[in-house]
Amino acid sequence: MPNPTPPTNGDETESLKRCIKRSSHLWDEMQKQPSQFRVLTGERTTGALHIGHYFSSLKSRVKLQGWSVEMFLILADYQAITDRKSTESLKSSIKDIILDYLAVGIDPQKATIFCHSMVPSLNQLLLPFLSVVSMSELQRNPTVKDEIALLGTRSVSGLMMTYPVHQAADILYCKGNVVPGGKDQLPHVELTRSIARRINNDYFHGEPFFPEPELLLGDGPILLGLDGRKMGKSLNNSIQIKMSADETAQLIKKAKTDSNKTITYDPVQRPEVANLLMMYSLCTGADPAAIANQIGSQGSSVLKKELTEVINDYFQPMRERRKRYEQDGSFVWEILKQGNIKANQIADKTLNDLRAAMHMQYY
Ligand code: TRP
């Protein structure tokens, strides 16, 4: 199978266009020379992962793992509290995500799984990094602006404004040079590149102490939620990897369609139906337009019935594997502990080297 070219919708900015082009080359380079790359990616710990995560990112992580690319996965618990006060669900979210990782085939012997709150030296990198970033850079980050808009009238935390710099620390502490993620991560990766360049210039005579990482776009299309909105962990509109076959059926039954009885594949005019066809296509490899043709006048009830079956078939082995891992309560925490130990060793070394370069080793 050829490596992916990410889907486009024709209104990309220049830097996104460059990134899309570069991304498909990167995929090829990583396959040919896996040892040249260190991948860092991860997620906010806001809940269990859904099939949108699977097709847009988890699946490609397993592919990179298969090529023996070194991989670090951050469970960004401090980033989970940029827009909320409660921390009660962090622990169960972390457990869910690690179980999801195991279910989809991420191997903790190969990938380092760690979290923000247990790696102090990573967090300390935030301070020198903040010193090379301007307020206006923080204020014009388009992804942060979108997230602030979602807050409505709620106040904006300082952590919300600075988390992209924290994310630069996530990536640079281990000198990650490839960051798999969606388009929304591009401003953060560009900021990370600027920080790396500035620190290298200011404290390392322009030598590449930090790499300038690149965003690696995934191959999957972005799935919508079952209500037609963006699929979100906290929006209750997604099929989670861990759901049972029955829960999946219930959710798909309630999925939004439209008043046209015949099934056609028309992503512009009929986004909700097209989204269901896309899920069908991802699970079976069949072309979405061909699936639409085949179902045609049998309408949305047949589409939903078949979609339920193909999704449940596709995820059944992963769900079974997840169940087996769930039974051993301490396994997940042992994985996190080992990952944190390794992350701490690397972060301590990076921070020490940087402090030495900054004339901050006093005795
Ligand atoms: N911002 C990412 C998200 O919202 C999560 C994340 C935190 C991340 N740190 C990262 C992703 C570093 C890539 C690299 O999903």
Residues whose N, C-alpha, C, O or C-beta is under 5 A from the ligand:
A	BS01	LIG	L40 T41 G42 E43 R44 A76 Q79 Q167 D170 V179 P180
